């Protein structure tokens, strides 16, 4: 049992089909809440490149998600012989 002094927050885990889908969600939901110190350098450059369609690679999106978010990225490749 939790005391009234304890606050427990359970965030629903989100699953994404693509890196781009996850990055889009991160841009809209996580990036705005980053501290001003973290909104310098890589994070802000990635935000600008994505937001203004300057181009951002999937690898760079993946790196940003791992560095500035709480993401676990798995790759699944399935071979189905006919």
C-alpha positions as CSV (number, residue, x, y, z in Angstrom):
1,X,0.0,0.0,0.0
2,X,1.3,3.5,-0.8
3,X,1.4,6.3,1.7
4,X,-0.1,9.6,0.8
5,X,3.4,11.0,0.5
6,X,4.2,8.7,-2.4
7,X,3.1,9.5,-5.9
8,X,3.3,6.7,-8.4
9,X,2.9,7.5,-12.1
10,X,2.4,4.7,-14.6
11,X,2.9,5.8,-18.2
12,X,1.3,3.6,-20.8
13,X,4.0,2.0,-22.9
14,X,3.7,3.0,-26.6
15,X,4.7,0.8,-29.5
16,X,5.5,2.2,-32.9
17,X,5.7,0.5,-36.3
18,X,8.5,2.6,-37.7
19,X,11.4,4.8,-36.4
20,X,9.8,7.8,-38.2
21,X,6.5,7.2,-36.4
22,X,8.3,7.1,-33.0
23,X,10.4,10.1,-33.8
24,X,7.3,12.1,-34.8
25,X,5.7,11.2,-31.5
26,X,8.9,12.2,-29.6
27,X,9.0,15.6,-31.4
28,X,5.5,16.4,-30.4
29,X,5.4,14.9,-26.9
30,X,8.9,14.7,-25.4
31,X,11.0,17.4,-27.1
32,X,8.8,20.3,-25.8
33,X,9.5,19.2,-22.2
34,X,13.3,18.9,-22.5
35,X,15.2,21.4,-20.4
36,X,16.8,24.4,-22.2
37,X,20.2,22.8,-21.8
38,X,19.1,19.7,-23.7
39,X,17.5,21.7,-26.4
40,X,20.9,22.7,-27.7
41,X,23.0,20.9,-30.2
42,X,21.9,17.5,-31.5
43,X,18.3,17.6,-30.2
44,X,17.4,21.1,-31.6
45,X,19.2,20.4,-34.9
46,X,17.2,17.2,-35.3
47,X,14.0,19.0,-34.4
48,X,14.7,21.7,-37.0
49,X,15.7,19.2,-39.7
50,X,12.5,17.1,-39.2
51,X,10.1,20.0,-38.7
52,X,11.3,22.0,-41.7
53,X,11.7,19.0,-44.0
54,X,15.5,19.5,-44.3
55,X,16.0,15.8,-44.1
56,X,17.0,13.5,-41.3
57,X,18.2,9.9,-41.6
58,X,16.6,7.0,-39.8
59,X,19.9,6.3,-38.1
60,X,20.0,9.9,-36.7
61,X,16.4,9.6,-35.6
62,X,17.3,6.3,-33.8
63,X,20.3,7.9,-32.1
64,X,18.2,10.9,-30.9
65,X,15.4,8.6,-29.6
66,X,17.9,6.6,-27.6
67,X,19.9,9.6,-26.3
68,X,17.0,11.9,-25.4
69,X,14.2,9.5,-24.8
70,X,13.4,6.2,-23.0
71,X,13.2,4.0,-26.1
72,X,14.1,0.4,-26.7
73,X,14.5,-0.2,-30.4
74,X,14.3,-3.7,-31.8
75,X,14.5,-4.9,-35.4
76,X,12.5,-7.8,-36.5
77,X,13.2,-9.5,-39.8
78,X,11.1,-12.4,-40.7
79,X,11.7,-14.8,-43.6
80,X,8.7,-16.8,-44.7
81,X,9.5,-19.4,-47.3
82,X,6.8,-20.2,-49.8
